[in-house]
Amino acid sequence: MQFGALIMGNLYVLIGFDVEHDAEPFSDTCEGVKKGIPSILNVLDELDIQCTFNILANIIDDNFDVLKQIKTHGHEIGCHSYDHEALAFLSDEEIHWRVEKATEVIQKKFGERPVTFRSPYLLGNTFLIKKLNEYHYLLDSSYLIAHHKTQVLPYHQSEIDWTSKGELNLLELPVSSDPYIDDPEKSDLWPWWRIIGAKDAKLKINRLITKQNEYGKINVITFYLHPWEFINLEKARMDLPDEQKKRICGGTGEKAIGNFKDILMWLKKQKNATFTTMKAFRTIWDELIPI
Ligand SMILES: [Zn+2]
């Protein structure tokens, strides 16, 4: 697939895993954390890639043995909130304590304050963004291009509207989607990268690169994935309509591992490709584009 010719400057690839219950919120098991994370770490070691794991704070105690391996393998520990409530729909007070508690728990368990955040369900709001900024987070990655459409590259948020550019220190890292498809569900890379396959993701990434090229010579590709996608959930018992179950659990397990490797190896071959954690990317971005 043609790609190299599209890259005019640097290409940054940022992979974020939301570490949570299996098919959150449809189960309370953590088999994906226990069995999926070791598979993911193997693939990342093999390809020499570092990435970010945004962890749901209330699963840490029961899964710490496997979670601590993430750090041992050189990846970043970020935050995926405290209990996976849809923060955007909660009161300011309820958002506040969840950000505070999740940050404290992660800092206490991993010995380092998280600086990267991803909202449950990719639902951000302006109060949350200002709270993250106040709590010294450096980067949020909750803006889904498929849903919001306007931003296709990282930006500092406005304190009036988190989806617009402004002066906050927090950097928003939009999650990659195909900007030329109107239907949010169809333009999203997820879950099609594992259901349709790597080819679909490559096509959408190509189209995002084309769009980003309208703005300059920096290309940034951001993924949202989950450890539970890397174990087979197709036969798992979930109280869900068939169609929804197919969308959530389709292609999980071996197929997902194969597609994941395929996409990563393809991206690694591209001109000037750098794979990095979100935290490290923040430093790179500040040097490229001073605030
Ligand atoms: Zn989540």
Residues whose N, C-alpha, C, O or C-beta is under 5 A from the ligand:
A	BS01	ZN	D18 E20 P120 Y121
